[in-house]
Amino acid sequence: MKTISKGKLKANMLKIFREIEQTGEELIVTDHNKAVLIIQPIVKKKSVQEVFGDVQGKLIYLEDINTPTEDEWGEK
């Protein structure tokens, strides 16, 4: 992860913010070589349709999906 001092951030803030927006990378801000802030872009969350849309209607359940899974965890 990239780091930048507060002074360099202040002098180049708009340029740095545009770069973060374009690349999606996080940036650590330092003060006297100590990390004090993280700047990160806001990422839009994907909808359920976007994540699972390609498998919708294609899954086959071999048993009731509500069946307890205690055996799998070694509990009785």
C-alpha positions in Angstrom: 0.0 0.0 0.0 1.3 3.4 -0.9 2.1 6.0 1.8 2.4 9.8 1.7 3.2 12.5 4.3 0.6 15.0 5.3 2.7 17.8 3.8 2.8 16.1 0.3 -0.9 15.3 0.5 -1.7 18.9 1.3 0.3 20.2 -1.7 -1.2 17.6 -4.1 -4.5 16.7 -2.7 -6.8 17.0 -5.7 -4.3 15.2 -8.0 -4.0 12.4 -5.4 -7.8 12.1 -4.8 -8.3 11.8 -8.6 -5.7 9.1 -8.7 -7.3 7.1 -5.9 -10.7 7.4 -7.6 -9.3 6.1 -10.9 -7.1 3.3 -9.5 -9.3 2.2 -6.5 -6.1 1.9 -4.4 -5.9 2.9 -0.7 -3.4 5.4 0.6 -1.8 5.7 4.0 -1.1 9.2 5.3 1.8 9.6 7.6 2.8 12.2 10.2 6.5 12.1 11.2 6.7 8.6 9.6 3.8 7.3 11.7 0.6 6.1 9.9 -2.3 8.3 11.0 -5.0 7.9 8.2 -6.1 5.7 5.4 -7.8 7.2 2.4 -9.8 4.8 0.4 -12.4 5.1 -2.4 -16.1 4.2 -1.7 -16.9 1.0 -3.6 -20.4 0.4 -4.8 -21.7 -2.9 -3.4 -22.9 -5.3 -6.0 -26.5 -6.5 -6.0 -27.4 -10.1 -5.4 -28.4 -10.3 -9.1 -24.9 -9.1 -10.2 -23.2 -11.6 -7.9 -25.3 -14.7 -8.4 -27.3 -13.9 -11.6 -25.3 -16.3 -13.8 -26.1 -19.3 -11.6 -29.7 -18.4 -10.8 -32.0 -21.3 -11.6 -29.1 -23.7 -12.3 -28.4 -25.0 -8.8 -29.7 -28.5 -7.8 -30.3 -29.2 -4.2 -29.8 -32.9 -3.3 -31.4 -32.5 0.2 -33.5 -30.1 2.1 -31.4 -26.9 2.6 -32.9 -26.4 6.0 -31.5 -29.7 7.3 -29.4 -29.1 10.4 -25.6 -29.5 9.8 -24.6 -30.6 13.3 -22.8 -33.7 12.0 -20.6 -31.6 9.9 -19.5 -29.6 13.0 -19.1 -32.7 15.3 -21.9 -31.6 17.6 -24.5 -34.0 18.9 
